[in-house]
Structure formats: structure tokens, C-alpha cells
């Protein structure tokens, strides 16, 4: 069964850092672009970042450019989202998926909660 599991969320102070992990099981990530998404209560899910299958191309939403870095380790079947200089508005649940668009149907997982607060 193909599955992606998000982890690494938690409580962090404004200006701090956090690294999220997206671990794949049941398939290898080599052939897939992997995206990170977030959805605040009452809002639509938005694309945060995406990385191509070989890691040569990345995308970031404007609000996280210069603060977040996406990377992948295909040997470990894992994609990471390094979150630096976090802000309270980054607080929400983060999800990963084998796609870069939030508008395409996807069997979303549980996600990982990120809370930025002092």
C-alpha cells in the first residue's frame, strides 16, 4: 500500500526552526515529485513547496521563500521541509503528497501540526 506519513511538527517559538519529514512506504519516491501543503481552519489547502523527482527543481509559495527549504533523500525514501524563521502565521497542519497541486484530488494523510507561539 502506497503511503506517505508526515512527522516532525510541534510547538516552536517565533523565529525558531523545525524540520518536517515525509516518509514513504510501499513505493519508492524516485519517480515522484513531492509537495508540502498546509491548510488552516476554514481555509483552502495551499501549496507550500514542491520538489521534482530528482530534486533539480523546487517551488515555494511567496510567503515562505527564503525561510523554508525542501529537500529529498531518495535513498531514505523521505522528503524534508526545513522551516526557519517561523512565524505565527505558519501555524497549521502540514501535509505531503505525490503531487504539487492542492487542487487535484488526493487521499491526504493525517498531516503534522505545527504551532508557532511564544
C-alpha positions in Angstrom: 0.0 0.0 0.0 1.4 3.4 -1.1 1.6 5.7 1.9 3.2 9.0 2.9 3.5 9.8 6.6 4.2 13.2 7.9 6.1 13.9 11.1 8.3 16.5 12.9 5.6 19.0 13.8 5.4 20.6 17.2 5.4 23.8 19.2 8.1 26.3 18.2 8.7 29.9 19.2 8.6 32.6 16.6 11.9 32.9 14.8 12.7 29.3 15.6 13.2 26.3 13.3 11.5 23.0 12.7 12.1 20.1 10.2 9.2 18.2 8.9 9.7 14.7 7.4 7.6 12.9 4.8 8.4 9.2 4.8 7.1 7.0 2.0 6.2 3.3 2.4 5.0 0.8 -0.2 6.7 2.6 -3.0 9.9 4.5 -3.9 9.8 8.2 -4.2 12.3 8.4 -7.0 9.7 8.7 -9.7 7.5 11.3 -8.0 7.5 14.9 -7.4 6.6 15.5 -3.7 4.8 18.5 -2.4 4.2 20.0 1.0 0.9 21.6 1.7 -0.9 23.3 4.6 -4.5 24.0 5.5 -5.6 26.4 8.2 -9.1 26.0 9.6 -11.7 27.5 7.3 -9.2 28.0 4.5 -8.4 26.1 1.4 -5.4 23.8 1.3 -2.4 25.7 -0.2 0.8 24.5 -1.8 3.8 25.4 0.3 6.6 23.8 -1.6 7.4 21.1 -4.1 10.4 19.3 -5.3 10.9 17.4 -8.6 11.6 13.7 -8.6 15.4 14.1 -8.8 15.5 17.2 -6.8 16.6 19.5 -9.5 13.6 21.8 -9.4 11.8 23.3 -6.5 8.9 25.6 -5.9 8.0 27.8 -2.9 4.9 29.9 -2.2 5.9 33.5 -1.8 5.1 33.6 1.9 7.8 31.0 2.7 10.5 31.9 0.2 13.9 32.5 1.9 12.7 30.8 5.1 11.7 27.2 4.1 13.8 24.7 2.2 12.6 21.5 0.7 14.9 18.6 0.1 14.8 14.9 -0.5 16.8 11.8 0.2 15.6 9.1 -2.2 17.9 6.6 -0.5 15.8 7.0 2.6 12.5 7.5 0.7 12.0 10.7 2.6 11.3 14.3 1.7 12.0 17.1 4.2 10.8 20.6 4.8 13.2 22.7 6.8 11.3 25.6 8.3 13.4 28.5 9.6 12.4 31.9 11.0 8.9 30.6 11.6 6.1 33.0 12.1 2.8 32.6 13.9 1.0 32.6 10.6 2.8 29.3 9.8 0.7 27.7 12.4 -1.4 24.9 10.9 -1.4 21.3 9.8 1.1 20.4 7.1 0.7 17.5 4.6 2.8 15.9 1.9 1.7 14.3 -1.3 3.0 12.8 -4.5 1.8 15.9 -6.4 2.5 19.6 -6.5 -1.1 20.9 -6.8 -3.6 21.2 -3.9 -6.4 21.3 -6.4 -6.1 17.7 -7.5 -7.9 15.1 -5.5 -5.6 13.2 -3.2 -6.0 10.7 -0.3 -4.5 13.1 2.2 -2.9 11.6 5.3 -3.2 12.9 8.9 -0.6 15.6 8.5 1.6 17.1 11.2 0.6 20.0 13.4 3.0 23.0 13.5 2.3 25.6 16.2 4.3 28.8 16.3 3.8 30.6 19.6 5.7 32.2 22.4 
